C-alpha cells in the first residue's frame, strides 16, 4: 500500500486524507445520531471549515473534482466497515462543498430482482445531473413539500 501512496500525486493524496477523515466520522455519526441531526452537524462543520483557497476554487475543473472526490470516497469506503452508499454520498457532498460544488443527497427505492424493496443514496448536482453511479431505476423519496420523481438515468 505504501507503494501506491507514493505513486499518487499531491492532489490525490490530499483528497484521500480528506476522505479518510470524512468517511469514518460520517459512518459513526450515522450509527449514533438521527439523520437530520447528523446532516445539520455536517453542514455546520463544512461551513466552519470554509471552502478551499479562493484562487484554487475558481480554477477547479468541476468534472475532474467530482471524479477525484468519487474515487477517494470509494477507495476509503472499501476499507471502512459498513460505509454504505449514504455514508459515501454524505462524505462526497461535504468534500465537493469545500470546492464550491453544490450537490444534494438523494435517497430512492426500487424493487430488486427478488421483488424486495432496495434503497440507495446518491448525489445530484444543481442541474439535476447524477454525480454518482447506481441511481438508475430508483424512485426518489421526497422531502416534505417536494414531489417524488424518478431518477434520471
C-alpha positions, 0 to 999 in steps of 0.5 A, a space after each residue: 500500500 505504501 507503494 501506491 501512496 507514493 505513486 499518487 500525486 499531491 492532489 490525490 493524496 490530499 483528497 484521500 486524507 480528506 476522505 479518510 477523515 470524512 468517511 469514518 466520522 460520517 459512518 459513526 455519526 450515522 450509527 449514533 445520531 438521527 439523520 437530520 441531526 447528523 446532516 445539520 452537524 455536517 453542514 455546520 462543520 463544512 461551513 466552519 471549515 470554509 471552502 478551499 483557497 479562493 484562487 484554487 476554487 475558481 480554477 477547479 475543473 468541476 468534472 475532474 473534482 467530482 471524479 477525484 472526490 468519487 474515487 477517494 470516497 470509494 477507495 476509503 469506503 472499501 476499507 471502512 466497515 459498513 460505509 454504505 452508499 449514504 455514508 459515501 454520498 454524505 462524505 462526497 457532498 461535504 468534500 465537493 462543498 469545500 470546492 464550491 460544488 453544490 450537490 444534494 443527497 438523494 435517497 430512492 427505492 426500487 424493487 430488486 430482482 427478488 421483488 424486495 424493496 432496495 434503497 440507495 443514496 446518491 448525489 445530484 448536482 444543481 442541474 439535476 445531473 447524477 454525480 454518482 453511479 447506481 441511481 438508475 431505476 430508483 424512485 426518489 423519496 421526497 422531502 416534505 413539500 417536494 414531489 417524488 420523481 424518478 431518477 434520471 438515468 
